[in-house]
Amino acid sequence: MNSHIKITSHEPADLSRRSFLVGSAATGLVLGYAALPGMDQAFAAAGNFDPSVWYSIGPDGIVMVTSGKADMGQHIASTMAQIICEELGANWKDMRVQLASNDPKFNDPVLGAQVTGGSWSTMMNFDAMSRAGAAGRIALAETAAVIWGGIPAGQLIVRDSTITDPKSKKSMTFADVVKSGKITKTFTADDLKAITLKTPDQYTMIGVSVPQLDIPGKTNGTIKYGIDVMLPGMVYGKVVTPPVRYGATVKSVDDSAAKKVPGFIKAVTLDDKTATTTGWVVAVANTYTNATKAAEALKITYDNGPNAKLSSESILAEAKRLQALDDSGFFFVKDGDTAAAFGTAAKVLEAEYTTSINIHAPLEPMTATAEQKGDIWHVYTGNQFATRSGSIAAGAAGVDPKFVVMHQQWLGGGFGRRLEGDMLVPAVQASKAVGKPVKIIYARQNDMTMDFSRPLTFQKVKAGLDGDGKLVAMNHDVVAAWPTKRWGIPAFLAPSVDKKGALDAFTVNGADFFYSVPNHNVRAILNEMAQTATPSGQLRSVAPGWTFWAVESMVDELAHATGKDPAQFRIEMLDGKGANNGGAQRLRNALLAAMGLAGYGTKQLPKGEGMGVACVSSQERATASFTACVAHVAVAPSGEVKVKKLTVATDVGTQVHPDNIRAQVEGASLWGVSLALYEKGTLKDGGIEQTNFDTYTPLRMSQLPEVAVNVIANGEHATGVGEPAVTVIAPALANAIFNASGARVRSLPITAEAVKAAMKV
């Protein structure tokens, strides 16, 4: 007898901007987040008990959890399993994980979209997965009670995959109950909401560093990445990307030399109706080596298009021009009257802050495999946004999205790069052209020059202090490409506070900080030149990676202008006034924790060394992760900066897996150092100049500083940890550099030349 839990009614979810519901008729995309998991689903296999679309219990007692979140080394699949396991009462040794396909059941508005980013996964799914686990436990216990002749289910204990009656000493395993075929329990949406979940003091799994479920498969090779896909009859495609990042078109292709390469099949010029790529050609051959040789032999002529002469300098110049216009952009924050406040301010400071183009460069390059079987397209790739990418594959094939099945693979790094679906376009179109399965593997050069990069940004901040040295006004203009607008999903955009238009909040989040400032404006300005010439994406930490760079640098400058200690200056502004939901206090506590662990203000440092502080609320204000850093640096007379130690405190609310949290904070901190000091992409003649790790130079192992982490777990709602520490590092380093050398730097990456020049000012 098939048995399952079923929701008998679906109620509208309470959707905020973060809990979004998106519909796009143009792409056939429908996705959403909601508070509860879906409970009206087909069985994973005959005889299984399927309490939720997200997990199934087999007759052998194995609990198979399906993760709708992409796993790129952050162990999110195991985290989802751990949350379910806590409320289900399963034994960890019985838990398994697999990745979801793009089946519509995983994209139902009640279930949540398959998008992984923004450090959202745990915070947005903790309650949903908990209730899914609890529902399964209740159904199992009530079934056991019936089997035992009406024993009160409330007296049963569910633990370690076993239901036990402490009075009669009877027990049944999960496997026994599932094999009985007698589970008939149903839950309405209201029933699920009414379930009383465990309190933190009752946890036996949450907060325990259990073995990660994906590690065995990654060590023995059974877990497959996108690059591992092999299909019968498969051939290979090597992309030839144009000399400009976007806007080029192919005028002609001479494949006469390529035809001399053994195994060469065809050169395919992409016709990408999704507008994801332009000017691409794919050389298809029987092996990747031969496809590469054929690609190198092709003689392609291009029309380089309208962006052929653009550069980083021209994009920055355009950003400055736009910022100087009074009527450009839209207001993200508009509190009080900044103009009046500046008119009476005792002191006014202005500064400009810039960040360069930054490239994702995950270890596994972009890869995808496509095959058509009858009317159905099967695509295989590791992707962070399966819902959108499935639609891109459909657009490339010229079919309805319902005819595309995406087989999600494990990701060899993502960092936001695999939110994009560009790799699917050449795979699908090459497969369509040759009538065979085609695997596409980007070379590192393709991966870097065609990255959907973190955009070049320009920010201008104006701040006013009163006679007592208190911050009374701030204007903050943020000019950048708008990655989320490029996706063409209107509901991802936010209405401006003055209702004059829609803006990409993912380019200004963080500028709406938790400090108390009575007069505060934040203006988001789209740089159309950057939008077209360097189509940008989301890179680990997104907007807070640059907004907090400006905010926390300016706050430090203000502190020094008043003669106050920068940390104390921050603490005084984190007074909790206004609508902050306790966030100011939590951020203040994180700052104090970092200061205490680092010994800030208690050590006499040698000449040329300094400590700097910064505190942030990444990602979005409504779902903030409160993080602070004390950076300790040494600055040589040459301007060379050595990062000696980073002390990071982060308030995670509820910690699911302590070791994993610490690892992610450490990794994010080092990523922050890399962005702050070493990584820089540049555009010249419309193309990205850096093609490999010899010219794009992330942090090396020899440059690693000591990292000390203080995790604050206070039982509040779980927050994200994958990205927040990235955002706090650059300003903390810049502030430390100032204290060590007197050099105030305002551009990322921070170079020795810039520090030395600033030391002379």
N, C-alpha and C positions, 0 to 999 in steps of 0.2 A: 504494500500500500504506500503510495507516495504521500508524504506529509510535509507541510510547510506552514510557516507563519505568514499571514496575509493581512495587509492593511485593507480594511473594508471601505475606507474613504480617504481621499487625499485632500488635505486642507491647504490653502495658500500659505506659502512660506512668508515669514516676516523678513523682507529683503531690504538690506541697507545697501549703500554704495559698494561695500566690500562683499556683501552677500547678494550677488548680482544675478539678474536674469536677463539673458541676452537673446535676441532673435535677429537673424540676418537673412532676409529673403534672397539676397543676391548670391549668397554662398550656401544656402540651405543649412546654416549653422544655428543650432539651438542648444543653449547650455545654461546652467544655473547652479547656485549654491543654496542649500537649505539646512535647516536645523536637524533634520532627521534622515536616517538612511532609508532606502527603499525596502519595502517588505513584500512586494507583490511580484515575484520573479519566478522564472522557470527553474527547474532543478539543474544543478551542475552535472549530476549523473543519477541514473536510476538507483533508487534505494537510499539516496542521501537525504539528510535533513538539512534544509536550506533556510536558516532563520532570516537571512538577508541576502541581497545580491552580493554583499561583500564577503560572505563566508559560507562554507558548507561543511557539514560533519558527515563523514562516511560511515558505513557499517563497521569499519575497522577502528573507529574512534578518532581518525585523523581529521584535524580541523584545517581546511584549506582556505586561507584568506586571500582574496583577490584585491590587489591594490590598484586603485584608480589613479594613484600618484606615481609619477615616473621616478624610478630609483636610479640615481646617478652617483652612488657611493655614499649618500647620506643616510642610508638604511631606513628610508621612510616606509618601505613595505613591512619591515620588521616592527617598526613603531606602531603601524596600524594594527598589526597582529597582537602586539603587547597590550594595546588599549582594549581590544576585544577580549583577549585572554583574561584580563583582570576581572571584568564583569561576568564573563561566561563561566569562570571557574574551571578552566581547562588546565591541564598540565602542559608546561612549555614544550616538553619533548614531543607532544602531539601536534604542535603548530607547524604549519607550512605556509609558504607564500608563493603567489604567482601574480603576473601582471595582467591588467584588464585589456581587452581589445577595444575597438571603437563601437562595439554593440550599442545601439541606442539606449539600452537599459542602464548603461553607465553614464548617460548624459541627460537623463530625465531631470527636469527642474527640481524634483524632490530629492534627487540623489546627489547632484553636484557634477560639475563639468570635470573633464579630465585635463586639468591645467595644473602644472606644478611650478610654482614660483612665488616670489614675494614673502617667503618664509611663512606661508599660509597653512601648509598641510596639517600640521599637528593642531594648531590653534583653531582651525576651522572645522576639524573633523573629530576632535576629542569627544565632544558630547555625542555626536552621531554614532561613532564607533562604540562608545560606552553603552549607549541604549541598544544598539544591535546585539552586543554581547549579553546584556542583561535580559533582553527578550528571549534569547536562546536559553539562558539558564532557567528562566521562569517556566518556559515550555517543557524543558527536559524534566524539571522537578515535578511539575503538575502531572506529567505523563507517568512518571515513576510512582507518584502517589496513587494514581488510579489503578495502575498495575498491581499495587500492593493492597488493593481493596479499600481505598478511600482514606488512607492516612492523610492527615492535614499537611498540605504541601509546605506550609509555613514553618514546620518544624524540621524540615529536611535540610541537610548541609550539602552544598555543592562545592567540591574542592578536588583539585588534581584529576579532573575528568571523571569523577565519581560522585554519584548521588547517594547519600547515606542518611538513614533514619537512626538518630542516636538512641531512641527508645527501644525499638525492636532489633537494632543492630543489623537491619537489612541494608544491602547496598547493591547498586547497579552502576555499571560503567556507562559512559556516553554511548559506547558501541552497543551495549545491550539495549538501551532505550531506542536507538535508531533502528536496530534490527527488528524491534518489536513492531514497527510500522504503525504505532498507535498515537503518534503526536498529532493532535488536531487543534491545538491552541491558535487563536487568531488575535491580532492586536489592531485596534483602530489607531489613527494618528494621535488621538487624545490619550489612548491607553499608553502609548509609548512616552508621551510627554509626562504622564503621571508616574512613571516608574521612578522610584527613589533610588538614586545611584549611591554608591559607596562614598563615604567621606574620606579625606586623605588619611586619617588615622586608621582606616580599615584596609588600606591597600596592602596587598601582598606581592603584587607584580609591578605596579607603577612605582617608579623610583628604584628599581632593581636593575643592575647592569647584566641582564641575561645575555647569553650568546646570540649574536645576530644570525638570523635564519639564512641570510644570503651568503655568508662566509664559506660554508662547505662547498656550495656550488661554484663559487668563484675560484676556489683553490683547486677543485678537481676538474674544472672545465665544463661542467654540465650546464652552468648558467651561460646563456648565449647573448652576445652583444650584437648590435646591428651589423658590425663588420664580419661576424661569424656566419651569417646566413648563407646557406648553400641549397640550391634547388636543382632538381633534375633538368638538364639541358640549358643551364644558366650560362650566359655570356657576360662580358664586362664592358662597362662604358667609362671612358676617361673624358672629363669635361675640359674644354678649352674655354677659358673665361676671357672676356674682352679687356682691353687696356684701360678702360674707365670703369668705375664702380657701378654706375647705373646710367642708362640712356643710350647706350650704343646699339647699333643694329648691324647684322651681318649683310654685307653686300654680295660677296661671292666666296665659294669654297672650292679650292682646287685639291682634289684627293688623289691625284695621279701618283704621287710619291707614296701615299698611304697604302695604295693598292699593292705595293710591293712588299708590304709587311705581312709575314705569315699570319694567317688567322684573322686578318682584317675582314670585317663584314660591311660596315657602312658608316658614313659620316652623317649625323642627324643635326640639322639646324633647328633649335628649339623655337616653337611658336607658342609663347607662354601667355595665354589669355588671362591668367590670374595676376599678371604684372608683377610677379615675384622676382623674375630674372629678365634680363635683356641681353641680347647679343651673344648667346651661348651656343657652342657646337659640341656635340658628343661624338667621339670616335669609339665605335663598337667593335670588339674583337673577341676571340675565343679565350684569351687570358688577360689578366690585368696588365701584365708586362707588355703584351702585344698591343693592347689598347693604348697604353702610354706611348709606345713607339709610333703608333699610327697618329696619335694626337700631335706628337711633335713633328710629324711629317706633313700635316695639313698646312696649306697656305691659304690663310683667311684674310680677306680685306673687310674693313669695317667703316661704317659711318659712326664716328665717335660721339655724335650727338651733342646736346646743348651744354653738357657739363665738362666738356673736354679740357677746358682751360682753368677749371676751378682748383683751388688749393685750400689748405688749412688757413692760410693768411686771408684769403678772400672771404671765407666763411666767417672768420672772426671779425673782419671788418664789417661785414653785413650785420652781424649780431650787434656790434656797437652802434651801427646806424639805427637799427630797429629800437634799441633800448633808449636812444635819445629822443625818439618820437613820443609825444605825450599821449597819443591815441592808439598806440600799438598794444596788442595783447589783451588779456582779460584778467580780472582780479580773482585770485584764489583766496586771499584774505583781505578784508577791508574793515578794520576796526578803528573807531575813533576818528580823529582829524589830525593826520600827520602834518599837514601844511601849517596848521595853527601851532602845533607843538614845536615844530622846528623854528617857528618865528619867535618863540619865547625861550628856546633852549639856551642853556649857558655854554654848551659846547656841542659842535656838530662834527662828526667824522664821516668820511666817505672813502670807500675802497672798491676796487674791482678785483674779481676772482675768476680764474679760468681753469678749465680742465681740458685735456687733450682727447683725441679719439683713442679709445681703448678696445682691444681685440680679445675675444673670449679664448680662443685657442685651446679647446679641451683636448686631452690626450688622444682620445679616439676621434679622428676627423669625421666630418659629415659623411654619412653613408646611407644608402637606401637600396632596396631591391624591389622590383615590381614585376608582376606576372598577371596576365589576363587568362582567366578560365571561364569560357562561355561569356556571359554578360558581366561577370564579377571580376573586378580588379582586386588583387591581393598585394598589399604593400607591406614591407617589413622594414622597420626602422626603430631606433630609440628616440622617442620624442616627448617633449614636455607639454605639448598642447595637442593631444591626439584629436580632439574635437575639431579644431581649426585646420590642422594639417590634413585630416581626412578630406575636408572640403577642398583644400588646395590640390590634393591628388586627383580628386574628381574633376576639378576645373582643368587640370593639365590633360586629363583623359577625355574631357568633353562629355562626361556622364553625370547623372544625378548622384549626389553623395551616398545614396542608399546602395549604390552598386560598388562601393569601395569598402573592403575589409582591411583594417589596419592591424597588423600583428605586432604588438608592442614588444620591443626588445629591451634588455637592460642597457643602460647608458654608460659609456666610458667617459664620464664628465659631461656637464651640461652648462651650468652657470648662467642660464638664460639663452644660450645659443640655440638650444634645441626646442625653444618655443617656436622657432621658425620651421617651415616645411619646404624650404627651397630645394633640398636634396631630392625630394620626391618628384619634382618637375622633370629633370633629365632622366630619372629612372623610368617614369611612366612613359614619357614620349619616346625614349629610345626603344623601350620594349614594344610599344605600339608600332614603331617603324620597322622593326626586324622580326616581329612575331615570336619572340622568345623572352624568357625571363632575363632581365638585365640587372646586374648589380653595379651601382655607382659608388665609387670611393673617391672623395676629394683628396688630392694631394695637399700637403701643408700649404703650398703656395695658393691653391684655390681657396682653401679654408680661411686664410688670412686676408687675402685681397678682396674676397667677397663676403666677409663677415658682416653680420648685422650688428655693428659696433655700438659701444657706449658713445653717445654723441659728444662732439666738442661743445662745451658750454661756456657762456659768458654771463657773469652775474655782477650786478652793481648794488651795493648796500650803502644806505645813508642812515646814520643813527644819531639821535640827539640825547644829550644828558642834561638834567636839571642842575641847579646849584648844589644839590646834595650828592651829585654823582650818580643819580638813579637814571636808568634808561627809560625815557618817556616816549620815544618815537623811533620807528624804523620803517624805511621803505626798502623793499627787496625785489629787484627785477631779475627774472631768470629767463635767459634766452637760449633756446636749444631746438634741435629737431624733436618732433613728438612721436616717439615710436608707437605708442598705443593708437594714435590717430591713423597711422599707416596701416594698421590692421583692418581698418574699415568696419569696425564694430561700434556703432554709435553709443551704445549703452556703456561702453568702457570709458567714455568721456564724461566729465562732470560739468554741470552748469556753473558758470561763473557766479560769484556771490552777488554781483550787481545785475545778474540775469541778462547780460548783453551777448552771451554766446557760450559755447562749450569749449572747455579746455582739457588738456591732457594732465590730469592730476598726478599721474605717475612721473611727471617731469618736475613737479614742485613739492611733492610730499616731503615733509621734514621742515619746510620753511614755516609751517604752522606749529611752531614749537610750544613747549610747556612753560616757558618763562612768562612772567607777568609783565606785559608791556601794554600800557593803556591805548597807545596809538600805533597801529601796525598795518601796513599794506604789503601784500605780496602779489606781484604781477607776473603772469605766465605769458611768454611771448614766443610764438612759433617762428623759427628761422626756416623759411621756405627753401632757401638755397641749400642749406644743410639737409633738409628733408628729402630733396630730390637727388642731390649729389652723393650723399652718404646715408642711404636708408638705414636708420638706426634701429637697434633692438634693445632688449632689456639685459643688462649685464649685472651680475651679482651685486645686489644692494640698490640698484635702480636709482631713482632721484636722490634719496638720502646720501648717496655716494658723492653727490656734488652740492646739494643744498646745505648739508651740515658742514661741508668744507667751508662754505662762505659764512654761515651763521656762527659756528664755533670759533672761527678765526676772528670775526668781527667782535664777538663777545669778549675774546681775550684782549683785543686792541682797546676796547672800551675800558676794561678793567685796568689796564696799564695807564690809560689816560686819566683815570680817577685816582691812581696810586693805590688801588686795592689789590689784594691777592686775587688772582683770577678764579680760584676755586671758591673762595668766600663770596666773590661777586656773583657767581652762579647760584650759590646756595641761597643768597638773599632774594634772587629773582624767582626761585622755585618755592614760592610762598603758598601755592595752591589756590590763588584767587581765580575766579572765573570758572567756566565749565571745563574742568580738566579730569573729572572722575577719579581723583586721587593720583593721577599720573605724575603730578609735580612732586609729590611726596615719595613716590617710588623711584623717580629719577634722582631725587636728592639722596635717597638712601644708597642707590647704586654708586653715586659719586663718592659719598662718604666711605663706602666699602672699598672702592678702588684706592682712595687716598690712604686709608688705614693699612691696606695690604702692601702698598708701595712705600710706606713711610714718608709720604709727601709732607714737606714742610718740617721734617724732623732731622734731615740729614744735611751736613755741610758738604756740598759737591765740589770736586776739583774744578779749577778754571777750565773753561771750554765745555763743561757739561751742564745739562739743565734738565728739569722735568717740566712737562706740559700736560694740561688736563683738557678733556672734552667730555661732554655727556650728551647723549642722543636718545631719541624715542622712535627709532626706526621700527617697522616700516611706516604704515599709515597711522595717523593720530588715533583713529578709532580702535586700532588693534596694535598698539605700540608694544615694542620690546625695549625695555629701559636698560641702557648700557652706558658705562663710563670707562674711560681709559686714562691712566697716567703713563705717559711715555717718558723714558729716560734716554737721552741721546748725548753723544759727544761730537762736537763740531771742530774740525781741524782748521787752521788758518787758511788752508786751500779751499775751504768750503765743503769738503767731504764730510758727510754725515754718517756716523755709525750708530745704529740703533742698539742700545745696550739691553734694554728691557722694556717690555710692555706689560702693564698690569691692568687686566680687564675684569670688571665686575658686571654681571648681567642678571637681571631679574627675569626668571623664566616662568614665574608663577608656580606651575606644577611641572616637575621634571619627570619625564617618562623613563629615560635611560641615561643615568648620570654620565657614564663614560662617553656615550655618543654626544651628549651636549658639550662636554668639555672638548672633545675632539673637533666638533664643528666650530666652537668659539675660537680655538687655537688656529684652525685652518682659516677662518674668516679674518682673524687678526693678521695673519701672514699675507693673505690676499690684499688686505688693506695696505700693508707695507709695500707690497709690490706695485700697487697702483700709485701710491704716494711718491715713491722714489725712483722707480725703474721703468715703468711701462709707458710707451708713447707711440701712438700711430699718427702718421701724417699723410695728408692728401696732396698730391702734386699732379698737375695736368689731368685731373679727374680721377686718378687712380691711387689706391693705397700703396705707399712706397715699401712698407715692410712685408717681406714674403716668407720669413722663417725666423727661427729663434736666434739667429746671429744678429739680426737688426731689430727685432722686437724682443726685448730682453727682460723677461719677468725675473722675480727674486730667485736667486740661486741658493743652494743649500749652505754654501759658505757664508752667506749673508744673513742667516737666520739669527734673530735675537732670542733672548730668553723670554718666554711668555708665561705669566702667572695668571690664573683664572680663578675668580671667585664667583661661584654660581649661587644665586639667591633663590631659594625655593620656599615660597611662603604660602602655598596652597591656593593661590589665586588661579584664574583660568590660565591654561598652558599658553605660552607665547612661542613665537618662532625664534630659532637660534642660528639658522644657516647663514644669514646675511647681516644682522645688526652690527656685529663687531667690525665688519668691513668699514662701516660709515664713520666710526669714531676715531679711526687710526690716523688718517691724514691730518685733521686739525690738531690732534694731540701732538703729533710729530712737529708740525709747524710751530705750535706754541712752545714746545720744548726747545726747538732750534732758536727761537727768539730769546728764550731765557738763557740759553747757553752762549749765544754769540751776538745778540742784539740785531740779528738779521730777520726782518719780517718778509716772508715769501708768500706770494698770493697766487701762484700758478702751479698746477700739477702736470707732470711730475716735478718734484723739487730736485733741481740739479745743483751740483757743486758750484757751477758757474753762477747760478742765480743767488745762491747763499753768499758767495764771496762778494758779488756785486752789491748785495743788500747790506753786507757788513761795512761797506765803505760809505754808505749813505748817512 
